[in-house]
Amino acid sequence: MRLHDRFSITRRITLFTGATAVLLCALLAMSVMMGFHRYVSDTVTREVAVAGGRVAVELERGQLTYPLVEYKSRDLQVLDPSGRVVASTTKMQGKPRMARFVPPDTRNSTTCVVCGGDFPAAECNIVVAQWAHRMGERWMVYSASPVVPPWVDTWLAGLVGASAAALAAAITYVGFRNVRASLRPVNAIRAELDEINGNCPGRRVPVPPTNDEIRAMADSVNRTLSRLDGALQQVQSALRHQRQFVSNASHDLRTPIAAMRAEVEDGLLAPEETSVPELGSVLLPSLDRLQAIVHDLLTLDRLDHGVCGEQCRLDLAELVSAELRNRRHPAKRVECALEPGVVVVGDRVGLARLLTNLLDNAERHAKTTITVSVRHEPGEDHGAAVLEVVDDGPGIDRDKRELVFDRFIRLDAARSRDAGGAGLGLAIARQIAETHGGSLGIEDSPVGARFVLRLTAVPATAAGPADDSLPTNPLTE
């Protein structure tokens, strides 16, 4: 199993910091000890050379005195021109010369490390050979001292080692504290994420005050939670609308089905009192209502999924004229005020369905007259194309003007079920308008209801006339 699978991030970083600190502190201790060793070795070499030089000077003056050296760890030998030892320290008495090397002719002294020989076994000494000139002859003075050990001195090695160990421990501890302090915001973020659920989607993770990667992560997590919260609200809203939609649809479908079932049961219970033509004439209105509801539901489904017909340039006034000519047996008088040359880009079938739904709604609630107008409204770019459908009916209260565009909504009193309709026409009309990048709403009117459609206008040049030979919008059939 790999290291990162067995230990936490804190332990891994602490182990790495400790190992690195131990290695670096060991190298530092070795460097310090090497520096001390070099310094002490040079000092001892100079002292040995000075001791030998003092004896050489005394020898040259003929004033050789004893003892030859002041320190017990120093050894000296004086050799006459023939190489015979004529004077030495106590430890070297009776022993042959301690070294065989001599300084070169160009120098008066030289230094070498000698191991064994006249010295104790396994002991190495720093030996300095110096010439002494007496009575025209060259005498040799050897001075020696034991080589400085790598640890120089026990207490010094212990001090340096303890200091290095303390420094490594301190670095490891500081690294551990820093890791824990750095990961503390991560633990807080994790704890907060564990607490966030569907009952508290608005909660957010804490953002640390530092300006580092963890703060950036916390900000990113909060932005993600905000997006998820928004998506959750949209899903919940969609589910509520779906449940309401299903409830209303089932209610509207159940009513004509129940009416048809009652008629059929009555016919079966008293077959002699009814006939097929009479039963058919009673059932057909309910079947027409069922067909209209199913057709509207399919239309809404296509609009919800963004299904849009072929886009083309349309003269809005000519489109209205064509749709009015195709309406059969209008129950109310229709007055028009159509401004030519008001061109939009859109789906002819969809816009025709929108106009048909507005006209059906107006015809259902108007007393005698429906007014349809098309005009160009100045504005940004090329302005707006405005279509208005006004009826002289009872009108709609201001606080209910948005409510009528909800699905399966039929206002009480004047706009009730008795007036017909399933409550989907205006919802379909608004969704078609929004699909075309426009808006559909209800504005103030002296009498009745005034529905206003606004679409983005385009230049009228090169806009061909609407083809009156095209079939009526299939969505209205």
C-alpha positions as CSV (number, residue, x, y, z in Angstrom):
1,M,0.0,0.0,0.0
2,R,1.3,3.4,-1.0
3,L,2.1,6.1,1.6
4,H,-0.7,8.4,0.6
5,D,-3.2,5.6,1.0
6,R,-2.1,4.9,4.6
7,F,-1.6,8.4,6.1
8,S,-3.5,11.6,6.1
9,I,-2.3,14.7,4.4
10,T,-1.1,16.2,7.7
11,R,0.9,13.1,8.5
12,R,2.4,12.9,5.1
13,I,3.5,16.5,5.0
14,T,4.8,16.2,8.6
15,L,6.8,13.1,7.8
16,F,8.2,14.8,4.7
17,T,9.0,18.0,6.6
18,G,10.6,15.9,9.4
19,A,12.7,13.8,7.1
20,T,13.8,16.9,5.1
21,A,14.6,18.8,8.3
22,V,16.7,15.9,9.7
23,L,18.6,15.6,6.5
24,L,19.3,19.3,6.2
25,C,20.2,19.6,9.9
26,A,22.5,16.6,9.6
27,L,24.2,18.3,6.6
28,L,24.4,21.5,8.6
29,A,25.9,19.8,11.6
30,M,28.5,18.0,9.4
31,S,29.4,21.3,7.8
32,V,29.8,23.0,11.1
33,M,31.9,20.2,12.5
34,M,34.0,20.2,9.3
35,G,34.5,23.9,9.7
36,F,35.5,23.5,13.4
37,H,37.8,20.6,12.4
38,R,39.5,22.6,9.7
39,Y,39.9,25.6,12.0
40,V,41.3,23.5,14.9
41,S,43.6,21.5,12.6
42,D,45.1,24.7,11.2
43,T,45.5,26.1,14.7
44,V,47.2,22.9,15.9
45,T,49.5,22.9,12.8
46,R,50.5,26.5,13.4
47,E,51.1,25.8,17.1
48,V,53.3,22.8,16.2
49,A,55.2,24.8,13.7
50,V,55.7,27.6,16.2
51,A,57.0,25.2,18.8
52,G,59.5,23.7,16.4
53,G,60.5,27.1,15.1
54,R,61.2,28.3,18.7
55,V,63.5,25.2,19.2
56,A,65.2,25.8,15.8
57,V,66.0,29.4,16.8
58,E,67.4,28.4,20.2
59,L,69.4,25.7,18.4
60,E,70.9,28.3,16.0
61,R,71.8,30.5,19.0
62,G,73.3,27.5,20.9
63,Q,70.9,28.1,23.7
64,L,68.8,24.9,23.6
65,T,66.8,24.7,26.8
66,Y,64.6,22.1,28.4
67,P,61.7,21.2,28.3
68,L,61.6,21.6,24.5
69,V,57.8,22.1,24.5
70,E,55.1,23.4,26.9
71,Y,52.3,21.0,26.1
72,K,52.2,17.3,26.8
73,S,50.7,16.5,23.4
74,R,53.6,18.0,21.6
75,D,56.7,15.9,20.6
76,L,60.0,17.2,19.3
77,Q,63.2,15.8,18.0
78,V,66.5,17.6,17.0
79,L,68.7,15.8,14.5
80,D,72.3,16.8,13.7
81,P,73.6,17.1,10.2
82,S,74.3,13.3,10.1
83,G,70.6,12.5,11.0
84,R,71.3,11.4,14.5
85,V,68.7,12.3,17.2
86,V,70.6,14.6,19.6
87,A,67.6,15.9,21.6
88,S,63.9,15.0,22.0
89,T,61.0,15.2,24.3
90,T,60.4,12.6,27.0
91,K,58.0,10.4,25.0
92,M,60.4,10.3,22.0
93,Q,63.6,9.6,23.9
94,G,65.5,6.5,22.7
95,K,63.4,6.4,19.5
96,P,64.7,6.8,16.0
97,R,63.7,9.9,14.0
98,M,59.9,10.3,13.8
99,A,59.8,11.1,10.1
100,R,62.0,10.7,7.0
101,F,60.8,13.7,4.9
102,V,62.7,16.9,4.8
103,P,61.8,20.3,3.5
104,P,62.7,21.0,-0.1
105,D,65.6,23.3,-0.8
106,T,63.4,26.2,-1.7
107,R,61.5,26.1,1.6
108,N,62.6,26.1,5.2
109,S,59.8,23.9,6.5
110,T,57.2,21.4,5.4
111,T,54.2,19.6,7.0
112,C,53.1,16.0,6.7
113,V,50.8,13.6,8.5
114,V,52.6,10.5,9.8
115,C,50.9,7.4,11.1
116,G,52.5,4.6,13.2
117,G,56.3,4.4,13.3
118,D,57.6,6.0,16.4
119,F,54.1,6.9,17.4
120,P,51.5,4.6,19.1
121,A,49.8,2.1,16.8
122,A,46.8,3.4,14.8
123,E,47.7,7.0,15.8
124,C,48.4,9.7,13.3
125,N,50.3,12.9,14.0
126,I,50.9,16.2,12.3
127,V,54.6,16.5,11.8
128,V,56.4,19.7,10.9
129,A,60.0,19.5,9.6
130,Q,62.1,22.7,9.8
131,W,65.8,23.5,9.0
132,A,68.0,25.0,11.6
133,H,71.4,26.5,10.5
134,R,74.2,26.2,13.0
135,M,77.9,26.7,12.4
136,G,77.3,26.5,8.6
137,E,75.5,23.2,8.9
138,R,71.9,22.3,8.6
139,W,70.2,20.7,11.5
140,M,66.7,19.2,11.4
141,V,63.9,19.9,14.0
142,Y,60.8,17.7,13.9
143,S,57.7,18.8,15.9
144,A,54.6,16.7,16.1
145,S,51.1,16.7,17.6
146,P,48.2,14.1,17.3
147,V,45.8,14.7,14.5
148,V,42.6,16.4,15.5
149,P,39.7,13.9,15.4
150,P,36.7,14.6,13.2
151,W,34.5,15.3,16.2
152,V,37.2,17.8,17.4
153,D,36.0,17.5,21.0
154,T,33.3,15.3,22.6
155,W,31.4,18.2,24.2
156,L,31.5,20.2,21.0
157,A,30.2,17.3,18.9
158,G,27.4,16.7,21.5
159,L,26.5,20.4,21.4
160,V,26.3,20.6,17.6
161,G,24.4,17.3,17.4
162,A,21.9,18.4,20.1
163,S,21.4,21.7,18.4
164,A,20.9,20.0,15.0
165,A,18.3,17.6,16.6
166,A,16.5,20.5,18.3
167,L,16.5,22.5,15.1
168,A,15.1,19.5,13.1
169,A,12.4,19.0,15.8
170,A,11.5,22.6,15.7
171,I,11.2,22.7,11.9
172,T,9.0,19.5,12.0
173,Y,6.8,21.0,14.7
174,V,6.4,24.3,12.9
175,G,5.6,22.4,9.7
176,F,3.0,20.3,11.5
177,R,1.4,23.5,13.0
178,N,1.4,25.2,9.6
179,V,-0.2,22.2,7.9
180,R,-2.9,21.9,10.6
181,A,-3.6,25.7,10.4
182,S,-3.7,25.5,6.6
183,L,-6.1,22.6,6.6
184,R,-8.4,23.9,9.4
185,P,-10.5,25.9,6.8
186,V,-10.7,22.8,4.7
187,N,-12.1,20.9,7.7
188,A,-14.6,23.7,8.4
189,I,-15.7,23.6,4.7
190,R,-16.1,19.8,4.8
191,A,-18.1,20.0,8.1
192,E,-20.4,22.6,6.6
193,L,-20.9,20.6,3.4
194,D,-21.8,17.6,5.6
195,E,-24.5,19.7,7.2
196,I,-26.0,21.1,4.0
197,N,-29.0,19.2,2.7
198,G,-32.3,19.7,1.0
199,N,-33.7,21.4,4.2
200,C,-31.1,24.1,4.2
201,P,-30.0,24.7,0.7
202,G,-29.2,28.4,1.4
203,R,-26.3,27.6,3.7
204,R,-22.7,28.4,2.4
205,V,-19.3,27.2,3.5
206,P,-17.1,29.6,5.5
207,V,-14.6,31.6,3.6
208,P,-11.2,32.0,5.3
209,P,-9.7,35.5,5.6
210,T,-6.5,34.5,3.9
211,N,-5.9,35.2,0.2
212,D,-4.8,31.7,-0.9
213,E,-5.9,28.7,-2.8
214,I,-8.2,27.5,0.0
215,R,-10.1,30.8,-0.1
216,A,-10.4,30.4,-3.9
217,M,-11.8,26.9,-3.4
218,A,-14.3,28.1,-0.8
219,D,-15.5,30.8,-3.2
220,S,-15.8,28.3,-6.0
221,V,-17.7,25.9,-3.7
222,N,-20.1,28.7,-2.7
223,R,-20.7,29.7,-6.3
224,T,-21.4,26.0,-7.1
225,L,-23.8,25.8,-4.2
226,S,-25.5,29.0,-5.4
227,R,-25.9,27.4,-8.8
228,L,-27.2,24.2,-7.3
229,D,-29.6,26.1,-5.1
230,G,-30.9,28.0,-8.1
231,A,-31.2,24.8,-10.1
232,L,-33.0,23.1,-7.1
233,Q,-35.4,25.9,-6.9
234,Q,-36.1,25.7,-10.6
235,V,-36.6,21.9,-10.3
236,Q,-38.9,22.4,-7.3
237,S,-40.8,25.1,-9.2
238,A,-41.0,22.9,-12.2
239,L,-42.3,20.0,-10.1
240,R,-44.9,22.2,-8.5
241,H,-46.0,23.4,-12.0
242,Q,-46.0,19.9,-13.3
243,R,-48.1,18.7,-10.4
244,Q,-50.5,21.6,-10.8
245,F,-50.5,21.0,-14.6
246,V,-51.3,17.3,-14.2
247,S,-54.0,18.1,-11.7
248,N,-55.6,20.7,-13.9
249,A,-55.3,18.5,-17.0
250,S,-56.8,15.5,-15.3
251,H,-59.6,17.6,-14.0
252,D,-60.3,19.2,-17.5
253,L,-60.1,15.8,-19.1
254,R,-62.3,14.1,-16.5
255,T,-65.2,16.5,-17.0
256,P,-66.0,15.8,-20.6
257,I,-65.3,12.1,-20.1
258,A,-67.7,12.0,-17.2
259,A,-70.3,13.8,-19.3
260,M,-69.9,11.4,-22.2
261,R,-70.1,8.4,-19.8
262,A,-73.3,9.7,-18.3
263,E,-74.9,10.2,-21.7
264,V,-73.8,6.7,-22.8
265,E,-75.1,5.1,-19.6
266,D,-78.4,6.9,-20.0
267,G,-78.7,5.6,-23.5
268,L,-77.9,2.1,-22.4
269,L,-80.5,2.2,-19.6
270,A,-83.2,3.6,-21.8
271,P,-82.4,2.6,-25.4
272,E,-85.9,3.2,-26.6
273,E,-85.8,6.8,-25.5
274,T,-82.7,7.7,-27.5
275,S,-81.1,7.2,-30.9
276,V,-77.7,7.1,-32.4
277,P,-78.0,10.6,-34.0
278,E,-79.2,12.1,-30.7
279,L,-76.4,10.4,-28.8
280,G,-73.8,11.5,-31.3
281,S,-75.0,15.1,-31.2
282,V,-74.7,15.0,-27.4
283,L,-71.2,13.4,-27.4
284,L,-69.6,15.4,-30.2
285,P,-69.2,18.6,-28.2
286,S,-67.5,16.7,-25.4
287,L,-65.3,14.9,-27.9
288,D,-64.4,18.3,-29.5
289,R,-63.5,19.6,-26.1
290,L,-61.3,16.5,-25.4
291,Q,-59.6,16.9,-28.8
292,A,-58.9,20.6,-28.2
293,I,-57.4,19.9,-24.8
294,V,-55.1,17.2,-26.1
295,H,-54.1,19.3,-29.0
296,D,-53.3,22.2,-26.8
297,L,-51.3,19.9,-24.5
298,L,-49.2,18.7,-27.4
299,T,-48.6,22.2,-28.6
300,L,-47.4,23.2,-25.1
301,D,-45.1,20.2,-25.0
302,R,-43.5,21.2,-28.3
303,L,-43.1,24.8,-27.1
304,D,-41.6,23.7,-23.8
305,H,-39.0,21.7,-25.8
306,G,-38.1,24.7,-28.0
307,V,-39.6,23.2,-31.2
308,C,-40.0,26.1,-33.6
309,G,-41.0,26.3,-37.2
310,E,-39.2,27.7,-40.1
311,Q,-38.2,31.4,-39.7
312,C,-39.1,33.9,-42.4
313,R,-39.9,37.5,-42.9
314,L,-43.5,38.3,-42.4
315,D,-45.6,41.4,-42.9
316,L,-47.7,41.4,-39.7
317,A,-50.6,43.3,-41.3
318,E,-50.9,40.9,-44.2
319,L,-50.7,37.9,-41.8
320,V,-53.6,39.3,-39.7
321,S,-55.6,40.0,-42.9
322,A,-55.1,36.4,-44.1
323,E,-56.1,34.9,-40.7
324,L,-59.2,37.1,-40.5
325,R,-60.3,36.0,-44.0
326,N,-59.9,32.3,-43.0
327,R,-62.0,32.6,-39.9
328,R,-65.4,31.0,-40.4
329,H,-68.7,32.5,-39.2
330,P,-67.3,35.1,-36.8
331,A,-69.8,35.6,-34.0
332,K,-68.7,39.2,-33.3
333,R,-67.9,42.2,-35.5
334,V,-64.2,42.7,-36.2
335,E,-62.7,46.1,-36.9
336,C,-59.2,46.5,-38.2
337,A,-56.6,49.2,-38.2
338,L,-53.6,47.6,-39.9
339,E,-50.5,49.6,-40.8
340,P,-48.7,48.0,-43.8
341,G,-45.0,47.4,-43.9
342,V,-44.6,46.2,-40.3
343,V,-42.2,43.3,-40.8
344,V,-41.0,40.7,-38.4
345,V,-39.0,37.5,-38.6
346,G,-40.7,34.5,-37.2
347,D,-42.7,31.3,-37.7
348,R,-45.8,31.9,-39.7
349,V,-47.6,28.9,-38.2
350,G,-46.8,29.9,-34.6
351,L,-47.7,33.5,-35.0
352,A,-50.9,32.6,-36.7
353,R,-51.7,30.3,-33.8
354,L,-51.0,33.2,-31.4
355,L,-53.4,35.5,-33.3
356,T,-56.1,32.8,-33.5
357,N,-55.9,32.2,-29.7
358,L,-56.2,36.0,-29.0
359,L,-59.2,36.3,-31.5
360,D,-60.9,33.2,-29.9
361,N,-60.5,34.7,-26.5
362,A,-61.8,38.1,-27.6
363,E,-64.7,36.5,-29.4
364,R,-65.6,34.5,-26.4
365,H,-65.8,37.5,-24.1
366,A,-66.7,40.5,-26.4
367,K,-70.2,41.9,-26.3
368,T,-70.4,43.1,-29.9
369,T,-67.0,44.2,-31.3
370,I,-63.4,43.1,-31.6
371,T,-60.7,45.6,-32.7
372,V,-57.5,44.3,-34.2
373,S,-54.6,46.8,-34.9
374,V,-51.1,46.6,-36.2
375,R,-48.6,49.4,-35.9
376,H,-44.9,50.2,-35.8
377,E,-43.6,51.6,-32.6
378,P,-40.3,53.5,-32.7
379,G,-37.4,52.4,-30.5
380,E,-33.9,51.0,-30.5
381,D,-32.6,49.5,-33.7
382,H,-35.7,49.2,-36.0
383,G,-38.3,49.6,-33.2
384,A,-41.1,47.2,-32.4
385,A,-44.0,45.6,-34.3
386,V,-47.1,45.9,-32.1
387,L,-50.3,43.8,-32.5
388,E,-53.3,44.7,-30.4
389,V,-56.5,42.7,-29.9
390,V,-59.2,44.6,-28.0
391,D,-62.7,43.4,-27.0
392,D,-65.6,45.3,-25.5
393,G,-66.3,42.7,-22.9
394,P,-66.2,43.0,-19.1
395,G,-62.4,43.3,-19.1
396,I,-59.9,41.9,-16.6
397,D,-58.9,43.3,-13.2
398,R,-55.4,44.7,-13.0
399,D,-54.4,42.3,-10.3
400,K,-55.5,39.3,-12.4
401,R,-53.8,40.3,-15.7
402,E,-50.9,37.9,-15.2
403,L,-53.0,35.2,-13.8
404,V,-54.9,34.6,-17.1
405,F,-51.6,33.5,-18.8
406,D,-51.2,30.6,-16.4
407,R,-52.1,27.2,-17.7
408,F,-55.7,25.9,-17.0
409,I,-56.6,29.3,-15.5
410,R,-60.1,30.6,-16.1
411,L,-61.3,33.6,-14.1
412,D,-64.6,33.4,-12.3
413,A,-67.7,35.4,-13.3
414,A,-67.5,36.7,-16.9
415,R,-64.5,34.4,-17.9
416,S,-65.8,31.1,-16.5
417,R,-66.1,27.6,-17.9
418,D,-69.4,28.4,-19.3
419,A,-67.8,30.7,-21.8
420,G,-65.8,27.8,-23.1
421,G,-62.1,27.0,-23.4
422,A,-59.7,24.9,-21.4
423,G,-57.5,27.7,-20.1
424,L,-54.6,27.0,-22.3
425,G,-55.0,29.4,-25.2
426,L,-53.5,32.5,-23.6
427,A,-50.7,30.4,-22.1
428,I,-49.8,29.1,-25.5
429,A,-50.0,32.6,-27.0
430,R,-47.6,34.0,-24.5
431,Q,-45.1,31.1,-24.9
432,I,-45.2,31.6,-28.7
433,A,-44.5,35.3,-28.2
434,E,-41.6,34.6,-25.8
435,T,-40.2,32.0,-28.3
436,H,-40.0,34.7,-30.9
437,G,-38.2,37.0,-28.5
438,G,-41.2,39.2,-27.9
439,S,-43.8,39.8,-25.1
440,L,-47.5,39.5,-24.7
441,G,-49.4,41.2,-22.0
442,I,-52.6,43.1,-21.0
443,E,-52.6,46.8,-20.9
444,D,-55.1,49.5,-19.8
445,S,-58.2,50.0,-22.0
446,P,-61.3,52.2,-21.7
447,V,-63.5,49.2,-22.1
448,G,-62.9,45.4,-22.2
449,A,-59.5,43.6,-22.4
450,R,-56.6,44.9,-24.5
451,F,-54.0,42.3,-25.4
452,V,-50.7,43.7,-26.7
453,L,-48.1,41.7,-28.6
454,R,-44.6,43.3,-29.2
455,L,-42.1,41.7,-31.5
456,T,-38.8,43.0,-32.8
457,A,-39.3,44.8,-36.1
458,V,-37.0,44.4,-39.1
459,P,-36.6,46.7,-42.2
460,A,-39.5,46.4,-44.6
461,T,-37.3,46.3,-47.7
462,A,-37.2,43.0,-49.6
463,A,-40.0,41.7,-47.4
464,G,-42.3,39.7,-49.7
465,P,-46.0,39.7,-49.0
466,A,-47.5,37.0,-47.0
467,D,-48.8,34.1,-49.1
468,D,-52.6,34.1,-48.8
469,S,-52.7,30.7,-50.5
470,L,-50.8,29.0,-47.6
471,P,-53.1,26.7,-45.6
472,T,-54.5,27.9,-42.3
473,N,-52.4,27.3,-39.2
474,P,-52.6,23.5,-38.6
475,L,-52.3,24.1,-34.9
476,T,-55.8,25.8,-35.0
477,E,-57.5,23.1,-37.0
